[in-house]
Amino acid sequence: MEQRVLGRTGREVSVVGLGTWQLGADWGEVREEDALAVLDAAVESGVTFFDTADVYGDGRSEQLIGRYLRERPDAGIFTATKMGRRAEQLPAHYNLDNFRAWTDRSRANLGVDTLDLVQLHCPPTPVYSSDAVFDALDTLVAEKRVAAYAVSVETCEEALTAIARPGTASVQIILNPFRLKPLERVLPAAADAGVGIIARVPLASGLLSGRYTRDTVFSADDHRTYNRHGEAFDQGETFSGVDFTTGVEAAAEFAELAPEGATPAQTALRWIIQQPGVTSVIPGARSPEQARANAEAAALPSLPQATLDAVRELYDRRIRAQVHSRW
């Protein structure tokens, strides 16, 4: 699989990575043996990049990855985790003492001395403008608790603020055919600064797979049930902030754009991969088959301009009014 340098880390990662939120919690139950099988299928398909967080299953996702890394030390995996959501979301909680405690916990969960990358996990907006926060992050690097630091953001303005910081290695942001705003300023700014871009929520919480109908019901412990209107965390994390009915209808139109031999999900991933400035896209997977299918998107031919234009037209007509001004 194609490898790209992840911004200021200087490390190469696969253009299709693996998001592991679903292996911890909030997508329905996943058994440990099934989770490990997903990790193995991804690696065997060329994935070298795992993305996790300390709150995914209260550390379960990190622990599963840690176990896998111990069993497969030869896999060459770059693991990015996140911190900051274990405490009440107040800017004052983003301080060096907490950073040390949070990264110590992640290091123990993952079984490593130094974290490859730690990302601030969608913190309150003022955090991005705090010199003290970034001084503390620099201290983590100096203490070799982390090799590099980055941010995961909700809005394009947060991304631009973080990109301007000289120590920011990468920015993780929602980017998919239903969320085009990052193309305007964020991706060009990141490319100019040498900052990596990690594209998350690439399938709009599964909408872009084309498998759902208006009548689809998700389990009670799935965020697509309990956070549909932003009840638990930022609404943009669920279906990219698009209301479900509109999303299902727009996804059916998107599915018609898939080239022969490719699924709608693979088409969405291919669209992201070929956006200038993107380093890696991190779809989740709950089965080995899904992990392998996601990885196969990296080998698809580039989508033609006519398809790119059709994606833009669909976004402008069906999606823009709901999301563009919010994130």
N, C-alpha and C positions, 0 to 999 in steps of 0.2 A: 504494500500500500504506500502511496505517496506520503512522504514526511515533510513537514514544514517547521521552520524555527519558531518557537513560541516566544516571540517578542524579545524582551531583555533578559529572559532566562538563558538564552543562547543554546537551549536544548531543542532537539527535534522531537516532534510528536506526530502521530498519524492524523491525516486530515479528517478521518472519522474516528472519534473517541467513543467512550462509553460513559454516559451519565448514570449514576448509581443511586439516585434518590429512591427509585422504586424498589431497590433491594433492601432499603432500610425501613421505610414506612410510607404511608399516605397514598399508596396505589393499590391497596389490598394486600393480603398476606402473601409472602413469598418464603418458601421453606429454604433452610440453609443449603441443602444439597442442590436445590434448583438455582439458588443464587450463585453458587460456585460454578455450576455448569454454564451459566450465562457468562461469567468472567472468562472461563476457559474457551468458550466458543468465540468470544470476541478476540482473544489473543491469537487463537489459531487462524482467525480471519485477517490478521495483520494489525489489529488495534494495539497501540502502545501507550495510550493515554486514558487514564481513569479519572473521573471527576466525582468527588464525594463532598461530605460536610459533616461536622461534628454533631449536628442535630438530626441527621437522617437515621431515624430509628434510635435516637439518643446514643449514637455511636455504633449502632449495629452495622451500618454500611462500612464504616472504617474498619471495624473488626473483621468483617468478612474479607475485605481487600487485604488486610494484614495477614490473615491466614493464607490467602491465595499467594501472596508475595513470598511467604515462608516456604510454601510448597513448590513454588515456581521461581526461584531466585534468578533463573536464566531468562525470564520473560522480557526483561528490559523495559519495564513499565515505568512511566512517569505518572506520579499520582498528585493531583491537586486536591486539596481539601479547603474548607472554609471555616470561619469562626465569627462569632459575634451574636448569634441568635440564641445563645443559651441564657442570656440575661435580658432583663427588660430593656426595650429599645430606647435608651437614653444616651445622648452623646457622651456624657460623663463616664459611662461604663466602658468606653473604648480607650483604655489606658494600658500602660506597660504591665502592671501587675496582672490584670486580667488576661492580656495577651500571652504572658508567660504561662499562666495556669491553663488557658485554653489550648495552647500549642503543646504543652506537656501532655495533656490528655490525648490529643490527636496522635502525638508521637508514640504514646503507649499503645493506643488502639491499632495503629498501623505497624508497630514494631520496628520503628526506624529512629535513628539518632537525630537526623535532620530531615525535615519535611521538604519535598521537592518544591512545593509552592503552597502558600497559604493565602486565601482570598478573604477580604472583608465581605461578609455575607449580607449584602443589601442593607447596609447600616442606614441610620437616619441621615438625611441629606447634609446637615452641617458637618458631619464627620469628614467628608471629602475635602473640606476647606480648613481642616485643623492641622497646623504645623506640628503640634504635639503628637497627634496620632501617627503621622508619617515619621517623626523622629523615633517613636516607639517601635515602629515597624523596622526602621533601619537598625535599631538595637537588636531586634530578633535575628537579623541577618548577621550582625557582628558577633552575636553569641552562638551562631551556627545552629540555632534552633530551627531556622528555615533557610533554605538556599535563596529564595526569592519571595516577593509578595506581590499581590495583585488585588483587584476588586471585582466584585460581582454587583451589578447595578440594576436599578429598575428603569431609570430614565436616561435619555440621551444627554441631558445637561450634566447629570452626575458623571457619566462616562467622560465627557469632555474635561471636566474639572480634574478627574483622576489622571487622564492622559497627560495633563500638563505637569504632573509630579514626576521628577526625574527618576524616582525609584520604582515606579509602577511598571511591572513586567508585562501585564496583560489586563484586559478588560473582558469580563464575561457579561454578555448582554443577550436579551431575547431578540432573535433574528430568524425570520421565516417568511414565506410568501404572504402571510397575514400580518406581518410587522416589518414594514419597509423603512421606517424613519431613520434607523441607524445608517442606511446607505447614504444619506444626504451629507452628514458632517462627521459622524463618529468614525466610520471606517476610513475615510481619507485622513482624518487627524491622526488616527492610530498608525496608519502606514507611514505618514510623515515623521512620526516620533519614534518609530521602531517598536511600537507596542503591539503585542499579539491580541487577536480577537478570538474569543471562544464563544461560539454561538449556541445558546441554550434554548430550550423549549422549541426545538426545530420543527416538530410536527404539530405545534399548537395543542399540546396535551392529547395527541392522537387524532385530532380532527382531520389533519391532512393525510391520514392513512386512507380516508374515504370509507372506513368500515362502520361509521356510526349513522344512525337515523335519528329523527326527532324523538323516537320512542325508546332509544337506548337508555338503560338504567345502570348506574355504577353503584358499587357497594357503599355502605354507609361510611366506611373508613377510608374512602377514596376522596382525594381533594376535589375531584371533578363533581362530587356530590356536595361536600360541605363548604367549599370555598368558591362556588360558582359566582357569587356576587361579592367576593372579597371579605367574607365573614371571618376568616382565620388569618389571612395574610394578604399581600397585595393581589388584587384581582387579576392583574396582568399575568400572573404565574399560571392561571387556570384558563385554558383555551385562548391564551394570549390576550385576554380581556374582551374577546368577542362573545356576544351572547350566543348560546348554544344553537338556537334555531338558525340564526344567520350563518353561523359557522358550518353547520351541516350542509346547508344549501350551497354555500360558497365552495365547500370542499368537494361537492359533487361536480361542480364546474371545473375545479382544479384537476380532478381525476381525469377529465377528458383531455388534458394537456400532456398526460404521461406518454412518453414514446413507447413504441412497440418493445415488449420484453421487459419493461420496467414497471414497478408498482407506483401508485401515487406517492407513497412514503419515500421510496427511493428517488423519485423525481424531485420532491421537496428537498431532500438532502443534497442531491446533485446541484440544485439551484443555489443552495447556500455555499457549497464548496467552491463554486466558481465566482462568487462575489469577491472583487478585489479587496484584499486586506484581511480576509478570513484566514485564521490559522487552522482551526479545528471546529467541527460540529459534534455535539455530544448527545445524541439520542439515547434514551433509555431502552432497556429491553427486559422482558420478564421471562423469556425463553431463549434457549440456544438458537432456535430457528430465527427468531426475530433479530438477535445479535448478528447472525451471519448475513441476513438480508440487509440490515443497515450497512454493514461493512461493504457489501457489494456495490453500494451507491458510488463508492470512490472510483470504481472501474468503469462507470458509465461514460459515454461520450458527453462532451459539453452540450448543454441545451442550446438550440439555435436561437438567433435573435427573435424570430417570430414567437417562440415560446416565452422568452423573457418579456416581450412586449405584451403578450396575452396575460401574463402574471400581473404586470403593472396595471393593465386595464381592469382586471378582476378586482384587484385591491382598491383601486380608485372608485370603482362602482359599488362594491359591496362592503368593504371593510374600513376604509380610511376614516369615515365620519365617526366611527366608534372608538378608534384607538390612536389616531395620529396626533391629536392635540394633548393626549394624556401622558404619554410616555416618551 
